[in-house]
Amino acid sequence: MATHREPEFEQFRDILDDLARAVPRPPDVHWGRYRAELREKLAARREPRRAWWWRPVPLAFSASLAGLLLVVGLLAVQTARQRGTGVDFATVEEAAIGGRLGLLEQYQVVERLDLLEELDVIRDLDRVADERAG
Amino acid sequence: MELSDEVLCRRAAERDEAAFDALVARYQARAYRLAWSIVRNAEDARDVSQEAFIRLFQSAGTFDGRSKFSTWFYRILVNLCVDHRRKQRWWKPWTHDEHDLESGESPLDRQPAPSHDPVDAIGRERTLKRLWEAVGRLAPQQRAAVILQVQEELPTPEIAAVLKCSEATVRVHLHRALTTLRKTMGTT
């Protein structure tokens, strides 16, 4: 077992030696600029971060929008009250009945319409009465 | 008398900017080099290493002194690099070294000229270049383990502390990495 592992160990050591021999070098950096950038980034992080809605423009916009929605909502409610769109079914029914008022005035006629069906019988009734009298 | 890293870190935790600047000056080159070895892009390496210093400043108070400062700082840095690589790997081809693309010169071209036979040397340089390219294709944790061992010359317990895993896991990472490299190189 140990003799089997030995070549592997040697190969691994060679690979690590090769890697160590030729460690790539990164491109050069201007360290002054690097530190200046770092200071800028650090300063930016130190500023207290506000939620997006707490920043001046979005805040003004959100407040205006909320106010506008409130006004529109109140107006809509008020208009609905004035127009009576708060629908009262009794009122609707009354209006419908009012529309048929003429018909109601002639209700007695309507009530007797069924007599028309028996108009012939009624006419005949007169004749029957005459015949009985004669 | 030069203050130790640990003392500087404690002072940085108290918002002592001079102490923080001293730590930056002491570690900037190492941080940038290590970041570049993992992310393989100069601009990204600069950003990631600067981010590591910012995190250092923000969390210096959490350094408890149980490990060396360098180990603690490398952990922050390597985590950022590995995260960065994970974010990039789906869209950024990273088998190519940015520096190769920028200058047409490989990192090995910048190594000192060998003193032996130039023909052998060219073959050898190509082999070494291929070897480092193969390191670039390793999984992030394996790659970090190899770089920390080869480049930063950290012992296994310290690599384990940086990668926040057990020593056994570090050995597994290294073994898998070396097996892959050996396969890639056809048992160099």
Interface residues (C-beta under 8 A of the other chain):
Chain A: Q11 F12 D14 I15 L16 D18 L19 A20 R21 A22 V23 P24 R25 P26 P27 V29 W31 Y34 R35 E37 L38 K41 L42 R45
Chain B: D21 V24 A25 Q28 A29 Y32 R33 W36 S37 A42 A45 R46 Q50 E51 F53 I54 F57 Q58 D97 E98 H99 E102 S106 P107 L108 R110 Q111 E125 T127 L128 K129 L131 W132 V135 V146 Q149 V150 Q151 H175 L178 L181 R182 M185 T187 T188
